[in-house]
Amino acid sequence: MESQLVRKNLKDEFRKADLPVKVCGTPEDFSSRIISQGSQESFLMDIRTQKGGKNERNEVFYLYPGKGNNVKILDTNKKLQQAILRVEEPDRVLVTKQHMWDKDVRKYRVENVEQQIVGGEKWFLVGMDEMHLFVAQLDRPASSVSEAHGNLRPKTLKNKSHAAFKRQGEWFFTPADRKTLVRLDSLSETEIHRNVGLGRAYARLAGRPHIVDESAILDGIEYARGSVKHPDHKTKTLSNWHRVTKNTEQAAPEIKGLKWID
């Protein structure tokens, strides 16, 4: 009865934010690859495509609250179509069915694979961003959508107005100062990379890259110029060199064989 109430509340809150959601009643409803663990089941979330979903890609949030977990929407913003989701769960062991290639018999075999899910409290900003649904795991608590937006900004932009930068998805662009522009304009052709993905100054990044016309690294800082393109976002144009900074979104754990967060 309690789990039914949790699912109903999640559905109602997602509707308040004008977001499409399917809240699954069992882990098998979420994915046929999940093996039920009885009373100890992990929280699961995904973005999938199905008839009746949002935008031209028919996207829908898929959720499974799990068992023994505290999953709650803290705030919704219908105008922005976004919400704050809080998840609290203990450490879990998630078991999934994986198809492994057996080179000896030259065919696939099914194996059960265990994965440790680190528990604790987690906060997510979920919703619509330009043209697609998204999930961003926050690096600190947030009780409102506006607070989450502030938390996601890079430290260098915390007190800046929106006019001070441009944004595309998780990437922020601020105009380079005069001294830096002089140094960037003096770079050789071999020091400027063209039609490459953003994030060359960062560790390995997941997901589809944002492609920029020109990219350069100066003193360990990335700069970009020209068009910035990504299939999920409107193209941004940087008329001159801009410093590139990533938001503070936390990397979400991957579940092998599943898209946990898209």
Secondary structure, 3 states (H helix, E strand, C coil): CHHHHHHHHHHHHHHHCCCCEEECCCHHHHCCCECCCCCCECCEEEEEEEEEEECCCCEEEEEECCECCEEEEEEEECCCCEEEEEEEECCEEEEEEEEEEECCCCEEEEEEEEEEECCEEEEEEEEEECCEEEEEECCCCCCCHHHHHHHHCCHHHCCCCHHHCEEECCEEEEECCHHHHHHHHCCCHHHCEEEEECCCCCCCCCCCCCEEEEEEEECCEEEEEEEEEECCEEEEEEEEEEEEEECCCECCCCCCCCCCCC
